[in-house]
């Protein structure tokens, strides 16, 4: 019985550490403004879109937007990349150190 209890505790500990590490790998860019949007053009060999954003200091950053990127509008409805407007304020989530966006949320 003690072995089973120890095994359960060990599994819970390992799962907790793995979950915490995964959460730490998610990076959030804070609130930024949309500067430019480029749509994917599969017919021309461009598989993914890009979004260029600027932070409060005006520093521009470019991210890759894939088909799996979730984009949520200000009213919490799903939107597409071409519906984002220049100057709109958004938050971006991506893996730490990656320029591939996992989600975008419009905040204003």
Secondary structure in CASP SS format (residue, H / E / C, confidence):
PFRMAT SS
TARGET T0000
AUTHOR 0000-0000-0000
METHOD secondary structure of the structure
MODEL  1
X C 1.00
X H 1.00
X H 1.00
X H 1.00
X H 1.00
X H 1.00
X H 1.00
X H 1.00
X H 1.00
X H 1.00
X H 1.00
X H 1.00
X H 1.00
X H 1.00
X H 1.00
X H 1.00
X H 1.00
X H 1.00
X H 1.00
X H 1.00
X H 1.00
X H 1.00
X H 1.00
X H 1.00
X C 1.00
X E 1.00
X E 1.00
X E 1.00
X E 1.00
X E 1.00
X E 1.00
X E 1.00
X E 1.00
X E 1.00
X E 1.00
X E 1.00
X E 1.00
X E 1.00
X C 1.00
X C 1.00
X E 1.00
X H 1.00
X H 1.00
X H 1.00
X C 1.00
X E 1.00
X C 1.00
X C 1.00
X E 1.00
X E 1.00
X E 1.00
X E 1.00
X E 1.00
X E 1.00
X C 1.00
X C 1.00
X C 1.00
X C 1.00
X C 1.00
X E 1.00
X E 1.00
X E 1.00
X E 1.00
X E 1.00
X E 1.00
X E 1.00
X E 1.00
X E 1.00
X E 1.00
X E 1.00
X E 1.00
X E 1.00
X C 1.00
X C 1.00
X C 1.00
X C 1.00
X C 1.00
X E 1.00
X C 1.00
X C 1.00
X H 1.00
X H 1.00
X H 1.00
X C 1.00
X C 1.00
X C 1.00
X C 1.00
X C 1.00
X E 1.00
X E 1.00
X E 1.00
X E 1.00
X E 1.00
X E 1.00
X E 1.00
X C 1.00
X C 1.00
X C 1.00
X C 1.00
X E 1.00
X E 1.00
X E 1.00
X E 1.00
X E 1.00
X E 1.00
X E 1.00
X C 1.00
X C 1.00
END
